[in-house]
Amino acid sequence: MVDTLAEWANAVWGLWLMLIFIGIVAWVFWPGRKKEMEENARIPFEDQPDDLPGEKEKTNGDR
């Protein structure tokens, strides 16, 4: 009985993980999210402001 329960739980767990994965992929590639994803893709290329919080306290010798 324990073996049957373990096999059933293993199958359900695999199905659950596949559904989660498919859901995440569908959420990312949904046509209505294209603009948001393109904006997020450009984040690494944006200029950072010179006055970041906490930067004024640091000096080159404080590392």
Buried (B, 14 or more C-beta within 10 A) or exposed (E): EEEEEEEEEEEEEEEEEEEEEEEEEEEEEEEEEEEEEEEEEEEEEEEEEEEEEEEEEEEEEEE
